[in-house]
Amino acid sequence: MKRFKAKKNVRAALAAAVLVTGLSPVLGAPSAQAAEATSANGFDLRVLHTNDTHAHLDNIDRRVTAINAERNDHTLLLDAGDVFSGTLYFNQYGGLADLYFMNLLKYDAMTFGNHEFDKGPAGLVPFLKEAKFPFVSANIDFTADKDLASYSSATIGEPGAEGKIYPAIIKEVKGEKVGIIGLTTSDTIALASPGENVKFKDDVESAQKAVDELTAKGVNKIIALSHLGYPEDQVLAKEVDGIDIIVGGHSHTKLDKPTVYDGGEAPVLIVQTGEYGVNLGKLDATFDTKGVLTKWEGQLINVDAKNKDESYVIKGNEAAATKLKEYSAKLEELKTTVIGKSDVTLDGERNSVRKQETNLGDFMADGMRAKVESIVELGDAKGYVTIQNAGGIRATIPSGDVTLGALLTTMPFGNNLSALKMTGTEIKAALENGVSGVETGEGRFPQVSGMKFTYDSKQPGEKIDSVTGELTQEGSRITDIQILGENGQYTPIEPNSYYIVATNSYIAGGGDFYRSMAAAKEDGRFYELNLVDYEVFREYLDSVGTVKQATEGRITDAPGTASETPSGETPASVFSDIASDANAASIEALHSAGFVNGYADGTFRPAASVTRAEFAAILARTVGAEGDASKHTYTDNVPAWAAAYVAGLEAKGLLGSLEGPTFGAKQAVTNAEAAELIALAANVEPSAIEVGAADAKVTRGQLVGLIAKYLVKS
Ligand SMILES: [Zn+2]
């Protein structure tokens, strides 16, 4: 967008002039006009800033100490939004606990984050009423909203009244005027609940308008409080003429040093602290008499930094700590709140969720997918799926009333919902990582929604050098991925198509070794949702009513099934060699149910014979008899991949004449043996099972036909 540049050209010349003094780290070539505007006769401003604190108050006593220690006689204390939502302090107090401390700290101004609209416009009113500082918002029009219109002003606040909303305000610092404008992401419409009547306008145009109004009033030092996110802040720096400092938020970006935008004109600084009040931002900036930045020094002060003895470097303010205790006392009570009901135990046991699909994993992943579907448009993507790492699921939720406390025990991290746009190949890479630590119960194991997949735990998993983070061994376990379509049918994932992946911010950023997710994020295929996980779960719980979730065959370990095939290939879902087989329909049905697997070369090999170990695996999967791999009583070698199935069948007394001291895992199964075991599982006489010659070996196709006919209810 073309912008008015005249003022900046003047500023650029002046800024370049300063370079010779060596104070400015990034500007262009030196100029002969050096040293006219040195800091000696400049204006010094200190900006202390926070963003995306999200009701994280547990360190507020230290934050109070830090802010008081850093404040001097030329300080502005600013917040870039998203004070609301993230911990129980918000559930209990709706932002007013945070506000108590913001008032105490004498914040100078705040802009709204999207989360400030989580409880609708009416939910923001108590916050405005009690605030002892003004709000800035240049790109939101509140005039049509019945709750907020009376708080908003179309004109600039000089300096602005407590609890009122202005496009910009002018603060006086040591006799100098500093303009502060506010901007909020228009994604708020999808991310929160601003309602029909809170209107968002173009952020760049709105910012330019507010800056021009400030300039017209003779203000030449301008700060934008921006809840747009770091990428948009860079656009702002480039497109809007006249902003000097952008105090950012929304993307939770931790900038250890200010980003300097230098378009060959006047410099623009971008600062942001990360999230949750862990860091206090501190920017010392010097302006010349024309309002051009001549030098700066920005840093983040880690409020939670610890000494060697684990004590905090920054000591908490006692009065603040006492007040916080008053607020926190009520939270214990809040945890007993009943938020839903479940007819089933929702399995979040460590030994379950990190090794297999569980009904809690399914339910949680479904809730994440539903929320993302409601926000992120599909566009050219082929479907929505979820990948949630099991490490983020910490406990079982018992059946009966579901309490908020139980939910928070299950999801204690306050992770945020995120979404990525990933290719089929990237999703496969993510799942490959996910199943690579299954033997040792690593937290990366994926719980999924909108898809089902099969892997072969006998194949090598990925290995990553823990020091360098580099891949030292490729994984080749994933043998099949099917995506759930709108019609309820599963179809094979397409390697080159895009899918929208609901996940959490931790693994979206590459946590738990999810490198393909981090790559998608770095590529810009990322959606800032920042909705806290337990709230997403709670909303889904509300929409479902009583939970009856069972597992659905979304994740299947088929050990040994990929062993005869080249690694790393995705098998076809429809086998290339069953078209003329009498049992083709049964093969497809049982395959799609996850009971049997084909080979990675796209064949099923229906005429091949079946070993006892394979038979046990197929039978156990079909009747849900997987047991504890260490518990079978056979003294000969039962392969590791089959041990759990053999043990499960044995425990249920379903091995018939195969019981004894030895199992004979590699022996081919005869028709008579197949009939006996299927009859046992179906609880009928063996004579009721129609098979061929008793001593003949049963084929893979025949076995699947028998299982489909006698054991799978249609
Ligand atoms: Zn935000």
Boltz pocket constraint, residues with backbone or C-beta under 6 A from the ligand:
constraints:
  - pocket:
      binder: B
      contacts: [[A, 82], [A, 113], [A, 114], [A, 115], [A, 227], [A, 249], [A, 250], [A, 251], [A, 530]]
      max_distance: 6.0
